[in-house]
Amino acid sequence: MGKENRFKYPDNGSCYNYMFKQDSKEWLNWTFLNTTPFAIDQKLAYAEIIVPTFDSIRYKFVKKMLLENRKHVLCPGPTGTGKTVNISSLLNQEMPEEFSAIPIMFSA
């Protein structure tokens, strides 16, 4: 007879759709991190528009946690998937003031 899980995992969705919030001891959908309603800023160029998806929210969270804990971050992936736009948004808008960005671009 095993122990009953005190923190029941949600019944629907994939394990990648949720994170465990330690202070409230509950599983939350990644979209809870995105507290502002989504609207496209008409001043942005098309390539600068970031649509908050499960993936972009998740990746930003992990990158921010790694950077705040002084860990190196590498963002590999195919061309045109939003890596540069997402990391620029994180570094320029969401990181504490003690962080500053020095962009170095590599391109195929």
N, C-alpha and C positions, 0 to 999 in steps of 0.2 A: 504494500500500500504506500504510494508516494505522497509527498506533500502537495497540497492544493496551491496553485499559482496565485499569489496575493495580487499580482498586477496582471489581470486578464488581458490578453492580446485581443485586439479588435477582430470581429468575425469576418469582415469583408476587406477586400483589397490585398495588395501584396505587402510583404515585409518591408519593401522599399518605400511604401507610401507613408510610413509612420516613423516617429522618433519617440524616445522615452524621455519625458521631462522629469528630471529628478526631483525638483522642489515640490511638484504637485503629485508625483508618483503615478503618472498616467501616460498612456500612449496617445500622441497627438498627430494628426495629419500634418504634413509639412507645410501646407498652406496657412496654418495658424501663424507662422512667422511673418507672412506678408500681411501687415495690418492696414496698409493704405489701399484704397480702391484703385483698380487698374484704370488708367487713362493714358492715352498716347499724347505726349507733349508735341504740339504742332510745330514747334521750333526745331525739333530733332531731325537729323537726317535719317533716312530709312535704315541705314546700317547701325545707327545708334539706339534704335528702339529695342528695349528689353521686355519681353513678355514673360511675366513670372509664371513659370511652370513648376511642376514637382522637381524636375531636374535642376533648373537654374536656382531654385530656392535651396535645395539640398546641397548643391555644389558650393554655393556662397557660404552656407553655414559651416561646412567642413573646412573650406579655405580660411574663413575667418577664425575658427577655432585653432587651426594649425598655426596661423600667423601670430595670434595672441599668445600662443604658447612657445613662440620662438622656433618654430619648425619650418623647414624649407618646403616649398610647394612647387610642383611641376604640373602644368596643365596641358597634357598632350591631347591630340585629337585631330580629326579631319578638318581641312580648310572650310571656313564658312559656317562653323557651328556655334559661334558666339563666344569663344574663349576670351578673346581680347576685350570685347565689350563688357562681358560679365566681370572679369577681374578688374578692369578699369573702374567700373561702377563701384565695386567693393572697396578698392583702395582709395578712391577719391571722395566717396560719399558715406561710407558705412564704418570705416575703421576709426579708432580713437585718434586724437590729435598727435600722439607721439609717433605715429606711423607716417612716413612720407614715401611717395612713389617716385622711382626713377625708371621710367619705361625704356626698355631696350627691345626693339622689334626684330624678330627673325621671320623670314618669309621664304617660301619656296619660290 
